[in-house]
Amino acid sequence: MEKDHKHYDVFISHASEDKDSFVRPLANMLEQTGLKVWYDEFSLRLGDSLSASIDKGIMDSRYGILILSPHFLNKNWTDYEYRSLHRFENFLRFQQTR
């Protein structure tokens, strides 16, 4: 496996309240254009560890998309995803400079 291989093109971080109005249509559109999308409804399975699945999805994605909304800003899981995206970005940046 090559060093920079990623399984997903994008990881979508969002609040569940924004799924119907914006996020699900966006995720479907991105997939229809040929992108591989980590989106909870596509990627999570019953019994999965939520934090482990999110961390793996972020690490396996080339880019992260944050859907910022009032709901996003007031949730714990979205804060976890934001911090994980930031942490992994800094980790990857550190690894690339070594």
N, CA, C and O atoms as CSV, one atom per row, in Angstrom:
chain,resi,resn,atom,element,x,y,z
A,1,MET,N,N,0.845,-1.170,0.000
A,1,MET,CA,C,0.000,0.000,0.000
A,1,MET,C,C,0.894,1.237,0.000
A,1,MET,O,O,1.849,1.315,0.772
A,2,GLU,N,N,0.584,2.208,-0.868
A,2,GLU,CA,C,1.405,3.409,-0.917
A,2,GLU,C,C,1.146,4.285,0.299
A,2,GLU,O,O,0.076,4.220,0.903
A,3,LYS,N,N,2.122,5.097,0.652
A,3,LYS,CA,C,2.110,5.853,1.897
A,3,LYS,C,C,0.936,6.822,2.020
A,3,LYS,O,O,0.371,6.955,3.106
A,4,ASP,N,N,0.553,7.508,0.930
A,4,ASP,CA,C,-0.499,8.502,1.011
A,4,ASP,C,C,-1.859,7.978,0.538
A,4,ASP,O,O,-2.760,8.770,0.262
A,5,HIS,N,N,-2.016,6.655,0.440
A,5,HIS,CA,C,-3.280,6.071,0.004
A,5,HIS,C,C,-4.377,6.389,1.024
A,5,HIS,O,O,-4.190,6.211,2.228
A,6,LYS,N,N,-5.513,6.858,0.530
A,6,LYS,CA,C,-6.676,7.115,1.378
A,6,LYS,C,C,-7.869,6.374,0.788
A,6,LYS,O,O,-8.033,6.314,-0.430
A,7,HIS,N,N,-8.688,5.822,1.648
A,7,HIS,CA,C,-9.858,5.070,1.201
A,7,HIS,C,C,-10.993,6.008,0.770
A,7,HIS,O,O,-11.761,5.678,-0.133
A,8,TYR,N,N,-11.098,7.175,1.416
A,8,TYR,CA,C,-12.163,8.128,1.119
A,8,TYR,C,C,-11.572,9.426,0.588
A,8,TYR,O,O,-10.463,9.818,0.950
A,9,ASP,N,N,-12.335,10.082,-0.274
A,9,ASP,CA,C,-11.930,11.408,-0.726
A,9,ASP,C,C,-12.282,12.458,0.318
A,9,ASP,O,O,-11.497,13.370,0.578
A,10,VAL,N,N,-13.475,12.327,0.922
A,10,VAL,CA,C,-13.911,13.329,1.905
A,10,VAL,C,C,-14.610,12.670,3.083
A,10,VAL,O,O,-15.254,11.628,2.954
A,11,PHE,N,N,-14.462,13.307,4.225
A,11,PHE,CA,C,-15.172,12.956,5.459
A,11,PHE,C,C,-16.125,14.110,5.729
A,11,PHE,O,O,-15.693,15.262,5.767
A,12,ILE,N,N,-17.410,13.831,5.918
A,12,ILE,CA,C,-18.385,14.895,6.181
A,12,ILE,C,C,-18.741,14.905,7.655
A,12,ILE,O,O,-19.233,13.915,8.196
A,13,SER,N,N,-18.486,16.037,8.298
A,13,SER,CA,C,-18.839,16.257,9.698
A,13,SER,C,C,-20.025,17.213,9.735
A,13,SER,O,O,-19.990,18.281,9.123
A,14,HIS,N,N,-21.074,16.824,10.455
A,14,HIS,CA,C,-22.312,17.606,10.456
A,14,HIS,C,C,-23.138,17.294,11.692
A,14,HIS,O,O,-22.876,16.325,12.405
A,15,ALA,N,N,-24.140,18.129,11.933
A,15,ALA,CA,C,-25.127,17.862,12.979
A,15,ALA,C,C,-26.273,17.068,12.368
A,15,ALA,O,O,-26.660,17.314,11.226
A,16,SER,N,N,-26.808,16.131,13.110
A,16,SER,CA,C,-27.882,15.285,12.574
A,16,SER,C,C,-29.105,16.101,12.162
A,16,SER,O,O,-29.839,15.693,11.262
A,17,GLU,N,N,-29.332,17.232,12.796
A,17,GLU,CA,C,-30.481,18.076,12.453
A,17,GLU,C,C,-30.378,18.656,11.035
A,17,GLU,O,O,-31.377,19.096,10.466
A,18,ASP,N,N,-29.179,18.654,10.477
A,18,ASP,CA,C,-28.968,19.226,9.145
A,18,ASP,C,C,-28.989,18.182,8.024
A,18,ASP,O,O,-28.798,18.520,6.856
A,19,LYS,N,N,-29.223,16.909,8.384
A,19,LYS,CA,C,-29.190,15.824,7.394
A,19,LYS,C,C,-30.204,16.030,6.263
A,19,LYS,O,O,-29.833,16.057,5.090
A,20,ASP,N,N,-31.472,16.174,6.618
A,20,ASP,CA,C,-32.531,16.206,5.609
A,20,ASP,C,C,-32.428,17.423,4.698
A,20,ASP,O,O,-32.612,17.316,3.486
A,21,SER,N,N,-32.138,18.564,5.278
A,21,SER,CA,C,-32.172,19.808,4.505
A,21,SER,C,C,-30.943,20.011,3.629
A,21,SER,O,O,-31.028,20.662,2.587
A,22,PHE,N,N,-29.784,19.454,4.044
A,22,PHE,CA,C,-28.571,19.790,3.309
A,22,PHE,C,C,-27.568,18.641,3.167
A,22,PHE,O,O,-27.072,18.385,2.070
A,23,VAL,N,N,-27.273,17.964,4.250
A,23,VAL,CA,C,-26.131,17.047,4.280
A,23,VAL,C,C,-26.351,15.797,3.431
A,23,VAL,O,O,-25.476,15.430,2.647
A,24,ARG,N,N,-27.494,15.140,3.570
A,24,ARG,CA,C,-27.742,13.928,2.783
A,24,ARG,C,C,-27.728,14.230,1.283
A,24,ARG,O,O,-27.103,13.491,0.523
A,25,PRO,N,N,-28.406,15.306,0.834
A,25,PRO,CA,C,-28.306,15.633,-0.603
A,25,PRO,C,C,-26.867,15.926,-1.039
A,25,PRO,O,O,-26.467,15.536,-2.135
A,26,LEU,N,N,-26.091,16.602,-0.199
A,26,LEU,CA,C,-24.692,16.882,-0.526
A,26,LEU,C,C,-23.901,15.585,-0.642
A,26,LEU,O,O,-23.171,15.389,-1.614
A,27,ALA,N,N,-24.040,14.700,0.338
A,27,ALA,CA,C,-23.307,13.430,0.326
A,27,ALA,C,C,-23.665,12.614,-0.913
A,27,ALA,O,O,-22.784,12.043,-1.556
A,28,ASN,N,N,-24.944,12.557,-1.249
A,28,ASN,CA,C,-25.377,11.816,-2.440
A,28,ASN,C,C,-24.813,12.441,-3.707
A,28,ASN,O,O,-24.361,11.726,-4.601
A,29,MET,N,N,-24.834,13.771,-3.794
A,29,MET,CA,C,-24.305,14.452,-4.966
A,29,MET,C,C,-22.814,14.187,-5.119
A,29,MET,O,O,-22.341,13.918,-6.223
A,30,LEU,N,N,-22.069,14.262,-4.016
A,30,LEU,CA,C,-20.628,14.010,-4.074
A,30,LEU,C,C,-20.344,12.584,-4.552
A,30,LEU,O,O,-19.447,12.368,-5.367
A,31,GLU,N,N,-21.107,11.616,-4.045
A,31,GLU,CA,C,-20.925,10.224,-4.490
A,31,GLU,C,C,-21.287,10.058,-5.961
A,31,GLU,O,O,-20.629,9.309,-6.682
A,32,GLN,N,N,-22.328,10.752,-6.408
A,32,GLN,CA,C,-22.730,10.652,-7.816
A,32,GLN,C,C,-21.675,11.225,-8.752
A,32,GLN,O,O,-21.617,10.849,-9.923
A,33,THR,N,N,-20.834,12.138,-8.245
A,33,THR,CA,C,-19.760,12.687,-9.074
A,33,THR,C,C,-18.532,11.778,-9.065
A,33,THR,O,O,-17.538,12.064,-9.733
A,34,GLY,N,N,-18.604,10.686,-8.309
A,34,GLY,CA,C,-17.514,9.713,-8.302
A,34,GLY,C,C,-16.598,9.793,-7.103
A,34,GLY,O,O,-15.617,9.053,-7.032
A,35,LEU,N,N,-16.891,10.677,-6.148
A,35,LEU,CA,C,-16.065,10.755,-4.941
A,35,LEU,C,C,-16.464,9.664,-3.961
A,35,LEU,O,O,-17.627,9.267,-3.887
A,36,LYS,N,N,-15.480,9.187,-3.214
A,36,LYS,CA,C,-15.742,8.253,-2.120
A,36,LYS,C,C,-15.934,9.094,-0.866
A,36,LYS,O,O,-15.048,9.850,-0.469
A,37,VAL,N,N,-17.100,8.951,-0.250
A,37,VAL,CA,C,-17.515,9.826,0.842
A,37,VAL,C,C,-17.672,9.033,2.125
A,37,VAL,O,O,-18.359,8.012,2.151
A,38,TRP,N,N,-17.022,9.512,3.214
A,38,TRP,CA,C,-17.307,8.963,4.545
A,38,TRP,C,C,-18.424,9.837,5.100
A,38,TRP,O,O,-18.227,11.008,5.424
A,39,TYR,N,N,-19.583,9.239,5.197
A,39,TYR,CA,C,-20.781,9.907,5.718
A,39,TYR,C,C,-21.454,8.878,6.602
A,39,TYR,O,O,-21.574,7.719,6.206
A,40,ASP,N,N,-21.894,9.265,7.779
A,40,ASP,CA,C,-22.362,8.278,8.751
A,40,ASP,C,C,-23.389,7.307,8.185
A,40,ASP,O,O,-23.316,6.111,8.469
A,41,GLU,N,N,-24.333,7.780,7.401
A,41,GLU,CA,C,-25.357,6.883,6.866
A,41,GLU,C,C,-24.786,5.893,5.842
A,41,GLU,O,O,-25.358,4.824,5.633
A,42,PHE,N,N,-23.681,6.238,5.215
A,42,PHE,CA,C,-23.034,5.334,4.261
A,42,PHE,C,C,-22.040,4.406,4.963
A,42,PHE,O,O,-21.823,3.278,4.520
A,43,SER,N,N,-21.440,4.877,6.052
A,43,SER,CA,C,-20.236,4.242,6.581
A,43,SER,C,C,-20.383,3.540,7.919
A,43,SER,O,O,-19.647,2.590,8.186
A,44,LEU,N,N,-21.293,3.966,8.761
A,44,LEU,CA,C,-21.448,3.346,10.079
A,44,LEU,C,C,-22.355,2.130,10.005
A,44,LEU,O,O,-23.334,2.113,9.259
A,45,ARG,N,N,-22.019,1.124,10.780
A,45,ARG,CA,C,-22.815,-0.100,10.862
A,45,ARG,C,C,-23.238,-0.313,12.314
A,45,ARG,O,O,-22.559,0.127,13.242
A,46,LEU,N,N,-24.348,-0.983,12.492
A,46,LEU,CA,C,-24.850,-1.291,13.823
A,46,LEU,C,C,-23.766,-1.997,14.629
A,46,LEU,O,O,-23.177,-2.969,14.155
A,47,GLY,N,N,-23.499,-1.521,15.833
A,47,GLY,CA,C,-22.495,-2.124,16.693
A,47,GLY,C,C,-21.119,-1.485,16.593
A,47,GLY,O,O,-20.242,-1.777,17.407
A,48,ASP,N,N,-20.913,-0.603,15.591
A,48,ASP,CA,C,-19.622,0.080,15.461
A,48,ASP,C,C,-19.377,1.009,16.649
A,48,ASP,O,O,-20.312,1.612,17.177
A,49,SER,N,N,-18.137,1.117,17.056
A,49,SER,CA,C,-17.750,2.129,18.037
A,49,SER,C,C,-17.777,3.466,17.317
A,49,SER,O,O,-17.070,3.648,16.326
A,50,LEU,N,N,-18.582,4.404,17.801
A,50,LEU,CA,C,-18.727,5.688,17.117
A,50,LEU,C,C,-17.407,6.444,17.055
A,50,LEU,O,O,-17.016,6.913,15.986
A,51,SER,N,N,-16.715,6.568,18.181
A,51,SER,CA,C,-15.458,7.328,18.182
A,51,SER,C,C,-14.386,6.643,17.335
A,51,SER,O,O,-13.658,7.318,16.607
A,52,ALA,N,N,-14.277,5.327,17.416
A,52,ALA,CA,C,-13.275,4.608,16.615
A,52,ALA,C,C,-13.603,4.715,15.124
A,52,ALA,O,O,-12.698,4.882,14.306
A,53,SER,N,N,-14.880,4.622,14.763
A,53,SER,CA,C,-15.279,4.733,13.360
A,53,SER,C,C,-15.009,6.125,12.816
A,53,SER,O,O,-14.548,6.275,11.684
A,54,ILE,N,N,-15.297,7.148,13.621
A,54,ILE,CA,C,-15.030,8.532,13.205
A,54,ILE,C,C,-13.534,8.736,13.017
A,54,ILE,O,O,-13.103,9.276,11.998
A,55,ASP,N,N,-12.748,8.310,13.984
A,55,ASP,CA,C,-11.292,8.480,13.885
A,55,ASP,C,C,-10.735,7.765,12.657
A,55,ASP,O,O,-9.903,8.320,11.940
A,56,LYS,N,N,-11.188,6.544,12.415
A,56,LYS,CA,C,-10.712,5.799,11.244
A,56,LYS,C,C,-11.171,6.479,9.955
A,56,LYS,O,O,-10.405,6.577,8.997
A,57,GLY,N,N,-12.413,6.946,9.931
A,57,GLY,CA,C,-12.918,7.643,8.754
A,57,GLY,C,C,-12.125,8.901,8.451
A,57,GLY,O,O,-11.842,9.193,7.289
A,58,ILE,N,N,-11.766,9.642,9.480
A,58,ILE,CA,C,-10.968,10.856,9.299
A,58,ILE,C,C,-9.573,10.498,8.799
A,58,ILE,O,O,-9.073,11.102,7.850
A,59,MET,N,N,-8.952,9.517,9.438
A,59,MET,CA,C,-7.598,9.138,9.022
A,59,MET,C,C,-7.569,8.560,7.609
A,59,MET,O,O,-6.565,8.684,6.907
A,60,ASP,N,N,-8.662,7.930,7.193
A,60,ASP,CA,C,-8.729,7.313,5.872
A,60,ASP,C,C,-9.251,8.261,4.795
A,60,ASP,O,O,-9.499,7.831,3.668
A,61,SER,N,N,-9.423,9.551,5.124
A,61,SER,CA,C,-9.959,10.525,4.173
A,61,SER,C,C,-8.907,11.553,3.790
A,61,SER,O,O,-8.088,11.971,4.608
A,62,ARG,N,N,-8.952,11.950,2.520
A,62,ARG,CA,C,-8.026,12.979,2.032
A,62,ARG,C,C,-8.397,14.360,2.566
A,62,ARG,O,O,-7.515,15.159,2.881
A,63,TYR,N,N,-9.698,14.646,2.672
A,63,TYR,CA,C,-10.179,15.956,3.096
A,63,TYR,C,C,-11.338,15.806,4.060
A,63,TYR,O,O,-12.021,14.782,4.078
A,64,GLY,N,N,-11.553,16.839,4.861
A,64,GLY,CA,C,-12.702,16.896,5.748
A,64,GLY,C,C,-13.584,18.064,5.364
A,64,GLY,O,O,-13.094,19.145,5.039
A,65,ILE,N,N,-14.892,17.841,5.404
A,65,ILE,CA,C,-15.867,18.897,5.152
A,65,ILE,C,C,-16.640,19.110,6.444
A,65,ILE,O,O,-17.246,18.177,6.971
A,66,LEU,N,N,-16.621,20.329,6.954
A,66,LEU,CA,C,-17.402,20.689,8.134
A,66,LEU,C,C,-18.637,21.443,7.669
A,66,LEU,O,O,-18.524,22.459,6.982
A,67,ILE,N,N,-19.811,20.956,8.040
A,67,ILE,CA,C,-21.057,21.646,7.735
A,67,ILE,C,C,-21.404,22.464,8.978
A,67,ILE,O,O,-22.027,21.965,9.915
A,68,LEU,N,N,-20.989,23.723,8.964
A,68,LEU,CA,C,-21.181,24.580,10.127
A,68,LEU,C,C,-22.597,25.142,10.149
A,68,LEU,O,O,-23.083,25.692,9.161
A,69,SER,N,N,-23.240,24.992,11.289
A,69,SER,CA,C,-24.599,25.498,11.498
A,69,SER,C,C,-24.756,25.747,12.995
A,69,SER,O,O,-23.904,25.326,13.778
A,70,PRO,N,N,-25.822,26.418,13.406
A,70,PRO,CA,C,-26.054,26.565,14.854
A,70,PRO,C,C,-26.128,25.208,15.558
A,70,PRO,O,O,-25.644,25.070,16.681
A,71,HIS,N,N,-26.728,24.211,14.911
A,71,HIS,CA,C,-26.800,22.866,15.514
A,71,HIS,C,C,-25.404,22.277,15.684
A,71,HIS,O,O,-25.092,21.702,16.727
A,72,PHE,N,N,-24.566,22.421,14.660
A,72,PHE,CA,C,-23.201,21.901,14.708
A,72,PHE,C,C,-22.443,22.482,15.897
A,72,PHE,O,O,-21.741,21.764,16.609
A,73,LEU,N,N,-22.590,23.774,16.103
A,73,LEU,CA,C,-21.825,24.468,17.145
A,73,LEU,C,C,-22.260,24.109,18.556
A,73,LEU,O,O,-21.551,24.418,19.513
A,74,ASN,N,N,-23.405,23.465,18.706
A,74,ASN,CA,C,-23.934,23.149,20.043
A,74,ASN,C,C,-23.952,21.667,20.369
A,74,ASN,O,O,-24.641,21.250,21.300
A,75,LYS,N,N,-23.204,20.860,19.616
A,75,LYS,CA,C,-23.212,19.414,19.849
A,75,LYS,C,C,-21.844,18.915,20.291
A,75,LYS,O,O,-20.814,19.467,19.904
A,76,ASN,N,N,-21.845,17.870,21.100
A,76,ASN,CA,C,-20.584,17.276,21.554
A,76,ASN,C,C,-19.901,16.465,20.458
A,76,ASN,O,O,-18.684,16.559,20.297
A,77,TRP,N,N,-20.667,15.660,19.691
A,77,TRP,CA,C,-20.034,14.812,18.682
A,77,TRP,C,C,-19.412,15.629,17.564
A,77,TRP,O,O,-18.352,15.278,17.046
A,78,THR,N,N,-20.071,16.721,17.190
A,78,THR,CA,C,-19.484,17.546,16.141
A,78,THR,C,C,-18.214,18.215,16.648
A,78,THR,O,O,-17.261,18.395,15.889
A,79,ASP,N,N,-18.193,18.581,17.918
A,79,ASP,CA,C,-16.967,19.136,18.498
A,79,ASP,C,C,-15.863,18.072,18.489
A,79,ASP,O,O,-14.708,18.376,18.192
A,80,TYR,N,N,-16.217,16.837,18.812
A,80,TYR,CA,C,-15.255,15.728,18.771
A,80,TYR,C,C,-14.703,15.566,17.353
A,80,TYR,O,O,-13.495,15.424,17.166
A,81,GLU,N,N,-15.591,15.587,16.357
A,81,GLU,CA,C,-15.151,15.427,14.969
A,81,GLU,C,C,-14.250,16.584,14.550
A,81,GLU,O,O,-13.215,16.372,13.917
A,82,TYR,N,N,-14.639,17.799,14.902
A,82,TYR,CA,C,-13.811,18.959,14.564
A,82,TYR,C,C,-12.417,18.822,15.173
A,82,TYR,O,O,-11.413,19.008,14.486
A,83,ARG,N,N,-12.362,18.500,16.453
A,83,ARG,CA,C,-11.069,18.354,17.123
A,83,ARG,C,C,-10.255,17.201,16.529
A,83,ARG,O,O,-9.035,17.304,16.404
A,84,SER,N,N,-10.927,16.103,16.162
A,84,SER,CA,C,-10.228,14.978,15.546
A,84,SER,C,C,-9.668,15.359,14.183
A,84,SER,O,O,-8.533,15.010,13.859
A,85,LEU,N,N,-10.452,16.070,13.386
A,85,LEU,CA,C,-9.955,16.537,12.084
A,85,LEU,C,C,-8.723,17.408,12.278
A,85,LEU,O,O,-7.732,17.256,11.563
A,86,HIS,N,N,-8.781,18.307,13.229
A,86,HIS,CA,C,-7.658,19.212,13.492
A,86,HIS,C,C,-6.438,18.434,14.002
A,86,HIS,O,O,-5.312,18.678,13.569
A,87,ARG,N,N,-6.676,17.499,14.926
A,87,ARG,CA,C,-5.586,16.710,15.497
A,87,ARG,C,C,-4.905,15.872,14.416
A,87,ARG,O,O,-3.677,15.845,14.335
A,88,PHE,N,N,-5.692,15.191,13.589
A,88,PHE,CA,C,-5.111,14.358,12.542
A,88,PHE,C,C,-4.436,15.197,11.475
A,88,PHE,O,O,-3.425,14.773,10.914
A,89,GLU,N,N,-4.962,16.366,11.181
A,89,GLU,CA,C,-4.307,17.257,10.217
A,89,GLU,C,C,-2.927,17.636,10.730
A,89,GLU,O,O,-1.949,17.585,9.984
A,90,ASN,N,N,-2.845,18.014,11.995
A,90,ASN,CA,C,-1.553,18.375,12.575
A,90,ASN,C,C,-0.617,17.178,12.632
A,90,ASN,O,O,0.582,17.327,12.392
A,91,PHE,N,N,-1.136,15.986,12.945
A,91,PHE,CA,C,-0.321,14.780,12.968
A,91,PHE,C,C,0.246,14.499,11.576
A,91,PHE,O,O,1.436,14.224,11.421
A,92,LEU,N,N,-0.629,14.572,10.562
A,92,LEU,CA,C,-0.178,14.305,9.197
A,92,LEU,C,C,0.821,15.355,8.732
A,92,LEU,O,O,1.790,15.024,8.050
A,93,ARG,N,N,0.601,16.601,9.087
A,93,ARG,CA,C,1.527,17.661,8.718
A,93,ARG,C,C,2.886,17.404,9.358
A,93,ARG,O,O,3.921,17.604,8.722
A,94,PHE,N,N,2.888,16.958,10.622
A,94,PHE,CA,C,4.131,16.632,11.305
A,94,PHE,C,C,4.842,15.468,10.616
A,94,PHE,O,O,6.055,15.507,10.410
A,95,GLN,N,N,4.075,14.427,10.261
A,95,GLN,CA,C,4.664,13.272,9.597
A,95,GLN,C,C,5.266,13.633,8.250
A,95,GLN,O,O,6.299,13.082,7.870
A,96,GLN,N,N,4.644,14.543,7.529
A,96,GLN,CA,C,5.138,14.919,6.213
A,96,GLN,C,C,6.411,15.749,6.294
A,96,GLN,O,O,7.188,15.759,5.340
A,97,THR,N,N,6.650,16.441,7.395
A,97,THR,CA,C,7.828,17.277,7.526
A,97,THR,C,C,9.028,16.491,8.032
A,97,THR,O,O,10.143,17.013,8.022
A,98,ARG,N,N,8.840,15.282,8.463
A,98,ARG,CA,C,9.935,14.466,9.006
A,98,ARG,C,C,10.794,13.917,7.927
A,98,ARG,O,O,11.761,13.208,8.208
